[in-house]
Amino acid sequence: MFIDFISVTAVFSIGVVISNLLYFAFARRLKWLIGSTITEFIILYGVFYMIMLEKNLSKLILFNLVFALFAALINLFFQTVLVVDRKPRQRFVNEAKNNERLAGKAFTLALAIFGLIVVFAVGRSIYRITSINEVYQSIETKTQKKAPLLTSTKEMPIALAPETAKRKMQQMFSVIPNSNMYELDGLTAQVVDGQYVYVATVEFNGFFKWLKNKSVPGYFIVSATDVNAQPKFIRKKMKYTPSAFFGDDAARRIYAEFPTYASSGKINLEISDDGTPYYIQTMYREYGVSGRMHFNELKTAVLNTITGDVKLYDAKKTPSFIDAPITASAASQMNEYYGRYVNGWLNQSWFGSKRGLKVPTENGIYASGKITPMLDKKGRLQYFTDFTSGNEDQDSALGYSLIDARSGQLIYYRDAKSGIMDSDGAISIADKIYPEKKWDAKMPVLYNIDGTPTWIISLLDSKGIFKKYVYINAVDNDIVVDADNAQDALDAYRLHLSTKGSNNQSTNSSKLKEFSGVALRVNQTFDGKRTIVSFLLDSQKVVFSINTDNYPYAQFLEAGDTVHFKANVTADTQFATIESLEIENLTK
């Protein structure tokens, strides 16, 4: 570790050496040259140890110039201020004149270096702007008009907010021996043994606590979807953590192995199938003097918290137990570039027309509120974000993105034919359902339910405890349903869609199954505009509903009739809306 930082310090100290050599050319003071260079080198070592600069061209040039200026100012200070009268007067007068002359040259040198810093900083900023398109092109993107159908509650987003999960873990903190020496930190969502969970590491709460224990006792884990689940503490001593110091600091351990890579976002805890905890960090190379990054070249550093072994992988090729090799912070940056810079930097500036501009909302739970994690049908972690126009007077969503936490692919969903409400509008509606309870609407995620874009939101009390799910039709905001659990909310929402006469067609006909049977019971309801016919089959426990606007003959359905139709029904479905129906012998 020490040797690694020495090598980094040597590279970044070139500017100091050159600055001191130039001063030596004026002053001819060899002892001062050696002494000041060594002293400044020691100071810089401490600086680098604290801030851990990556070795890339942009930072090499900038910080060498900054440190060269630092050395020049030190020389100027000692040349002009610390003049001691230890010589005969005439010699002192001569020496003072010489010092004044050297001080002028030192000042000129410092001013020249400062000018170089300004020129480089301005040029770097301009180059970063002109390189934005290159960064934008590095994002692997795909656009689709319709999102996949939500077929069951297994595809639901997380029910527990991070604050709720953290509170539950803190309530169990006493199970840890000497718990006053630790604190909870690093909460992340992931899949462990096929279950969607939160994990959080136990961290030292100070230097002397680390010095005494040298390792934390383990980590907490709790279900992210079961609101009644209680956390478990897994005893597993971890030596390398973010709260440790010196060589045991997880971030420093990764940096020492790969100092040429920059890091993105916080370091995350991931649990392997055998329960071994690992810390992972999204890494990338910075290119050119602009320090630009390429999203299609993201790397993932994996640190074994027990042995200290560190490996670097392409994000797509990390071990299978790692669910989020690309952190929420990197995904948030992708959304920013994708939404704002589709037509370049000038387009989104004050002078631009803002054509095609999409602004990510800030209603998520990760990366400063811009990302919400969720699982797809294959159990892969995705990051959800919706986009607006940036106009505060509009509540319409332009679309939304799902970013694969492993591959980094950004899929943008946009249906230009139907406007949908954005997450800000959905949260505003959900907040007003129970105003007297002062519950907060959190974690909005947009799903496609039976062809209808729908916001699913969690209501939490003031302590962050989950209370209800809320389903809001993103097209027709009058359709709002809430329930205590995911299945009841989904069933009630589907029934409400049918009674409102929704004419949305399913976006995935391959999911429809054919049904035939005899109608056992038939019920009709009329809301003043349309008739909704609901019936039960002899072979199914599902309530099927059809709007007579879609099939006028449905109003003549009677118990005992044989019917044929297609519907999207899964094992836990209790209500299903159908679009067409065939009643035997009715029209013959």
N, C-alpha and C positions, 0 to 999 in steps of 0.2 A: 504493500500500500504506500509506504513512504517513498520507495523508488519510483512508483507510478506518478505521484504528485511532483516529485523532483523533475521528472522528464517533462511534464506538462509546464511546470514553472519555467524551465529552461527555454522552452519554445516561446512562451509569452514574455520572456525577459529580454529578447533580442533588442527591442526598442530602448530599454533601459541601458543596455551595454553601449549601443550606438550613441545615445544621448550623452553618456558619461565620457565616451571617447572623444566626442566633439568638444566637450568642455575641457578635457585634458589637453586637446590641441591648442586651446587658448591659455590655460593656466599652467600647464606643465607640472602638475602636482600628482605624482604617481601614487603616493600613499593615500591621498584623498580618493583617487580613482578606485583603488582596490578596496578601501574601507567602505566607501559609499555604495559601491556595486554589491558587495557582500551583504551589507545591511539592507539594501533595497530588495535583494534577492530573498532574504529571510522574511521581510515584510510581505512580499508578493506570494511566497509560499503559503503564508497564513491566509491571505486573501483568496487564493485559489482553493485552499482546503475548505473554505467556507462556502464559496459560490460555485465551485466545480464547473469551470468553463469548458465547453466542448472544443476540441481541436478541429476547427474548420477555417476556411479561408477568410470568411467574413469577420469572425471574431479575432483571428490572428492579426489581421491588419488593424482593426479598430482598437483593440486593447493594447497592442504594441505601441500605437501612436499615443494612446492615453497614458500608458506607463512611461513613455519617453518624455511626455510633458511633465509628468510627476517628478521624474529624475531631474529635469531641467529646472523646475521650480525649487526643488531642494537645493540644488547648486546655487541658484540665484539667491535664495534666502541666506545660506551660510556665507556667501560671498559679500553680501551687502549689510548684514545685521551683526553677525558674530565676528567682529574685528576687535582683537584684544591688544591693548597697548603694553607690550612687553619688550619693546626695543627702544633705543635712543630716539629722540624726537625726530631728527632729520630722516632717519631710516623709516620711522613710522609714517611720516608725511609722504615719503616716496612710495611706501607700501600702500598707503591709502589711495594715492592716485592710481596705482596699478590695479588695486581692487575695484576702483570706480570704472576703470577701462574694461576690466574683465566682467564686471556686473552688467555693463552695457551689452557686451557680446552674449552673456548668458540670457539677458532679457530678449535680445534679438532671436536667439535660438528657441526660447520658449514660445515667443510670438509666432515664429515660423512653423513650429510643430502644431500649435493651436490652429493655425490656418489650414494645415494639412488635415487635421481632424474635422474641421468644418467642411472642407471640400469633400472628404471621404463620406461623411455622414449624409450630405446632400446628394452626392452621387449614388450612394447606397440606397437611399430612399427612392430616388428616381428609378433606379434599376429594379427595385422591388415592385414598383408600380407597373413597369413595362414587362415584368416577369409573371404577372398575375395570370395571364392567359395560359402560360405554361403549367402553372400549378393547377388551374381549373381543368385543363386537359388530362391531368394525371388521375382525376377521379373517375373510377369505373361506374358509369351510370346506365340506367335503363328506365324508360318511361312506359307506364301502363295506364290504360283508361279506367280499369276496374280492379278493385282489391279482391283478394281471395275471400270466399264466403266463410263466415263464422258458422261452423256446424255444431259445435258443442261448447260447454263451459270449460273444457280442457284447454281451450285456446284463449281463455280469459287472461287479461293482464293481471299483474300482481294486485292483491287486495290490501296488503299492509303497506302503509307508507314507511319510508326509512325511519322517520321519527318514532313510529309505533314499534317497529322491530327493535330499535335501539332502547326504547323505554323498557320493553319487556326484558331485554338482556341486562339492563342496569338493575332491574328489580331482583335478578338472580345473581348479582355480582358477589354476594356473600359466600357463594359456594367456593370461591377462590381463596386459598390460604393467603393471609396478609393482603387482603383485597385493597387496603388503603394505599398500597404501593403501586397500584396500576390504575389505568383508565381505559375506557372503551373507545375504539377508533377504527377507521378503515372499513366501513360497511359497504358490501358489494352484493349484487344479485347474480346468481349463477345456478347451474343445474348440478346436483350431487345425487348420485344413485337414482337418476331419473326424476327427481323432485326439484321443483323450482324453489330455491331457498335464498335467504340472506346469510352471509357469514361476516363475522367481525372479529378482528384480532384484539387481544388484550395488550395494551402498550404500557411502557414505563411512564410514570408521571413526574420524572425528574432525573437529573444526572446521578445523584447519590443513590437513588433507587436502582438504577441500572448498575452502578458500581457494586452494589451489594449483591444483586441477584444474577446478573449477567445473562439471564434468559427469561422470557415470559412463559407462563405455565400452559398456555393453550389458546383456544378460540371458541367463540359461540357460533351456533347455527340454529336457525329457526325457519319454518315454512313461510314462504312469501305469499301463499295463496289461501292458507287456512287461517282464518281470523281467530280461531280458538286455540291454535297451536302454541305450545310453550317452548322457549329456547332450551337447547342442551349445551352444556359446556364440555368440550372435548379436550381432554388433558393431552397435550403434546408440546413439550418444551421447544421453544423457538429462540435460537440465539441471534439470528439476523433479522432485525425488524426496523421500521422507520424511526422508532423512538430510541433506539440504541445509539451509542456514541462511538466515534473513531472507526476502527475497522469493522465493528459489528453493525454499523448503520447500513440498512439494506440498500438505500440509494447510493451511498458511497461505494458499497461492494460492487454494485452493477457498474457504476461510473469507472471504478478502477480497472475493470475488465475491458470496457468499451468506451474510452474517453473521446473517440472521434465521432460518437453518435450523440445527437440531442434527444432529450426526453420530452414526451407529451403527456401532460396531465399527471394525476396522482398515481402512486404505485398502488396496485390492487392485490388483494389476497385471493388466491384460488386454491381449491382443495382437490387433490387427486382421488382416484377411486379407492385407494387404500388409506385415505385420511391424512396423507402427508400434506402439510401446508407449504405453498409456494407463493412468493411475491413476483408479480409480473409488471413489466413497464413497457409501454409502447415507445419505440425508438425510431429515429429517422436520421438520414444524412442531410445536412444543409449544403446547398450547392452555390458556388460562385460568391461574389462579394455581396450579393443581395441576401444570402442565407435562405434562399427559397427551399421548400420541401416538395417532395413528390409523394402523393398519397398512394400511388400504386407500388411503392417500394418500402412500405412500413415494415419494421422489424419488431420482434417481441423478445425482450430479455426475460429469462425465467430463472429465478433464484430459489434454491432449496434453502428454506429458513433454518434447517437443522445442520446441514453440512457446509453451507456457504458456496456450494457449487453453482456457477452461473453459466447459462448457455444462451446463445442468440439464434433465433429462428426467423425465417420469413413468416409474417403473420399468418399466412394461409397454411403453413406447415408445422405449426406448433402442436404439441401433444394433444390428443383428443379430449383430455379432461379439462383443458383450458377453454372456457366458454367465451371469454372476451379478450382475445389477444390484442384487439384494437379497443382502446379505452374510450369511455364516453367523451372525454375531452377531445380526442382526435376526431371522433364522429361529429362532434359539435362544430369543429373547424371545417369539416367537409360540407356540412349544411350551409355554413356561412359563405364559403367560396361558391358552392353550387347555386345558392339563391341570389347572391349579390353580384357576382361577377360573370354571369352568363354572357353579357355583352361588354365585358371589359370594365376597367376601373373608372374611366371617365363617365360611363353611363350612369353609375350609381352616385357620382359626386354631386356637389351643388350645381355644377354646370351641365350635368347630364340630363337626358330626357327620362331616365329610369325605365326604359323600355324592357319588359321582361323581368323586372326586379321582383324577387321573392324574399320576404323577410321571415326568418324562423321565429316562432313564438317562444315565450319563456315560461311555459307551464309544465315543464318536465320536472324530474326529481334529481337528475344528474347534471353535471357540467353547468353549474349556475342556472339551473332550471330550463335548459334547452333540450334535454333528452329524457325519454322515459323508456326503460328496458321492458321487453316483452318476448314471449316465445312464439315461434311459428309452429306449424303443424308437425314439423320434423324435430321439434325440440331444440332448435337453434336460437341463440340469443339475437334479438334484433333491437335496434334503437329507433324509436318513433319520434317524429317531430312534424308539426304542421306549419304551413307557410301562409302569410298574409301579404297584402300589398304594401303594408307599412302605413297606410292611411288610417288614422285613429277613428275616423267617422264610419269606417266599413267593418262589418262583422263577418265578412265572407272569406272563407279559406280558398286560397288558390290551388291547394293540393297538399299532399303530405308525403314524407319520405320514410322508408324503412332502410336502415343501413345494417348489413350483415356484420356482426361483431367479429367474425373470423376472416371473411374474404374482403371486407371493406366495400363491397358492391352497394351502391346507392340506387334503390328503386324508387322512382317518383311516380306517385299515383295522382292522375289528373283527369277528371271527366269534365270536358269543356261544355257539355250540353246541359248540365245541371249545377247550379250554384249551391254550395254547402256552407253552413255556418262554421266559423273557426272555433278553436278551443276557448278563446276569451269569451265568446258569446255563450258557449255551452256551460262554462263555469258560472257565468252570471245567472243563467237560468237555474242551475242546480243549487246555487247559494240561496235562492229565494224559495225553495220548496219548504224548508222548515226554518223560517227566519227567527222564530222565538227560541230555537235551540242553539242558534249561532254555530252551526256546523260549517266546516270548510270543505269546499269541493276541490279535490286533488286528483292528480294523475289521469287527465283526460286522454283517451285513446280512441281513434276512429276505426270502427269495424264495418264490414259489409254483412248485414244480417238479412238474409232472404232477398238480396238485391238492393237493400235500402242502406245508404250510408248512415251510420249510427254512432253517436258519441257515448262511450261508456265511462262513467266517472264514479269515483269513490267519495263518499261523504265521511268525514272524520270529525270527531269532537275536539274540544280545545286541548285535550291531552294527546291527540294524535291517534285515538282509538277508532278503528273502523266501525261504522254504523250501518251504512246502506250502500247498495249499488244504485246508480241512476242511469237510465237509458234515455237518450234524447235523439229524436229523429233529426238528422243534420239538414234535411230539406224542409220538412214540415215541423217547425218548432213547437206546435201544439201537442205533438205526441211525446209525452214525458211519462216514464214509468219508473218507480223505485221499489226495491224489495230488499229483504234482509240478507239474501244469499244469491249467488250467481245464477243457479238454475231457475229459481222462482222469478227473478228479474227477466231472464231470457224468455221464459214461457209467457209471462204477463205482457211483455213487449210484443211478442209475435201475435198474441191474441188482440192486442190493441191495434196493431197494424191492420189486421183483417177487418176489425169493426170500423176503422177509419177509411176503408176502401182503397187501400194502397194498390196501385197498378204497376208497381215496380216488378220487372222481370228478373228472374234469377240470372246471375252473370256466369254461371257454370252449369250448363245443362247436364254434364256428365255426372253430377252429384244427385240428380233426380232418380228416384226409384219408381217403378210401376206398381200400382196397387189395384186390386180387384176384390170385391166382396159385397156383402149385403149390409145396407144401412140399418143399424139397430135402433138408433134414436136420432131424431132430427129436430133442430131448434132454429127459429128465425128471429132476428132482431132488426129493428128499423130505427135509424137515428134521425129521421126527418129528411134525409137525402137519398139513402140507399138501403138495400136489404142485405144483410149478411146471413148466410145459411151455414150452420155448423152441424156436424153429424159424427156419429161413431160407427165404426165398422165392426163386424162380428169377429174379425181376426186381429184387431189392433186396439191398443189402449190410448191411442192418440186422438185428440179432438182436431178434426179437419174443418177448415173454414174456407168459404169462397164468397167473393163479392158478386152480386148479381149484375153489376156493371160489366164484369168480365164474362159472365155466362148467364144470360137472362133466364134460361130454363131451370137454373138451380132452385128458383123459388117454388117449383112444382115437385121437388124431391120429397118422398115420403118414406117412412119406415117400411122395410121390406124390399125396397128397390135395389137392384144390382147396379153397382157403379164401377167405373174404370177411370183412373187418373194417375198423375205423376206428382210426387212430392219429395221434399228434402227432409228425411227423417233419420235421426241417429238413435242410439240406444237410450239416451236420456231426454229425448224430445217428448213433450207433453202436448204441445200445440203446434200445428203446422198450417200454413196458408197455401192454398193451391190456386193456380191461375186458370185451369180448364178442367172440365168434368164431362164424362159421358154417362148418361143414364139409359140403361137398356130399355127398349120398347117405348121410350117416351115420344120420340119423333117419328116413329114408323107407322 
